[in-house]
Structure formats: C-alpha cells, structure tokens
Amino acid sequence: MRIVLIGPPGVGKGTQAARLVQELGLAHIASGDIFRSELREETELGKLAKAYMDRGELVPDDITVKMIAGRLATPEVRNKGFVLDGFPRTVGQARALAEMLQHLGMPLDAVISIEADDEVVVDRLAGRLTCPNCGQLFHRKTRPPRVEGRCDQCLGPLEVRADDREETIRERLRTFHDLTQPVINYYAATGLLRRVDGGQSPDEVYAHIRASLAP
Ligand code: AMP
C-alpha cells in the first residue's frame, strides 16, 4: 500500500505513521526525520536545510524533491510500499510526486489528512520532548518520561527540538496554512483524500485511519 499522511505540525503524523508501518509492513519516509539526520551528520544536504528548519520555514522544493526521489527509488520502498510522512507540503511537491510515482509505476492508494485546530497543536508541540538518539517522543504533560529528562528506551538525554519553540511553532502553522492547505485541496480533487479528526486520542485517530483505508 502507498499512503501519504498530511497534517499540521504536532497533529500526530509521526505516531500514526509508525503504527501504519508496524501493522502493514510499509517503509516509513519521513522528510523531517531525514533532514534532521542529515543535519546531525553535517552532510551538504543537512547544512543546506538547517537555516530553513531553524526558522520554521520549508526547505526549497528542488532540494526536498531530490531527497525524496532518492528514497522512493529504493528496492525496499518498491517491495513494501510506503507511508510518506511530511511530504508533499506544497502543490509543487505534490505535482513532482505524481510525476515520480507515475514514472515508477507506483500509484498512490490514499492520502490521509489528519486535522486539528491550531491551539490543539500548539499545546501539544510546546511540551514535546524528543530523544535525538532513538527518536522516541515524550510530552511534559501527557507522556512524561519515567526519569525526568531521560529517554525511557535508551536512557539518552531528551531535548526540545529547536523548531518546537512557541514562536517557531506559530511560523510552522502559518506555513502549513499558506502552502500545505492547498495540497489538501489538490488531493480532494483526485478522489484519494480521506479526512480524519486529529483532536482525538492516538488510538481513536488510528481506528479512523484504518477504517478509511478499508476497500
Ligand atoms: P517535520 O519534522 O515534518 O515537522 O519537519 C521539520 C522541518 O523540516 C520543517 O519545518 C521543514 O523545515 C523541513 N521539512 C520537512 N519536510 C519538508 C517538506 N516536505 N518540504 C520542505 N521542508 C520540509
């Protein structure tokens, strides 16, 4: 199965993508995670992306599309199918994706838009803690780590992502409304779009996503 997940920052795309990956055995292509790992490894791509990411802005389409093209063409993605998490985020990226998938003979099965009010996602993101070592996510209020400041899984120190500060969160939301909302309209016209309420618990959101994928 080939699925695109769209939604504002903090709506739970990463959590839901991980569940789909686990249950359906799909490859997980998370553009933000890829950029962050390139940044940690100080690659050319990471250096290019850093300034945009720190400001809460999108990395330019040509750079992002090239990075995703490389992932889509791997044997793993061909064999397993994929969940695209965080891409496409502009109509230009959506068009480029359509071209790439047509070229690869891998049409999309569904586009899931997880939706929530701005205040809900600001609240969630402002308390978010991330483990830079293993990627686990925690939340000061709703999912605190067992030991303060330490990851439950690998015991590494937790951090607040540079772009999870309130001012940057507001900027990321503005970017979402200006540039990514039109992508949802683009997919609505293709008949692939499924809308899911992201204001519910992760289990409820997942149940709706699974129901929306039923044939
Ligand atoms: P995320 O973890 O998905 O919220 O992404 C973190 C940051 O990476 C974003 O704020 C952007 O700067 C960059 N990024 C991730 N995905 C994309 C994309 N599809 N297009 C442009 N920039 C992206």
Residues whose N, C-alpha, C, O or C-beta is under 5 A from the ligand:
A	BS01	AMP	P9 S31 G32 D33 F35 Y52 M53 G56 E57 L58 V59 T64 G86 F87 P88 R89
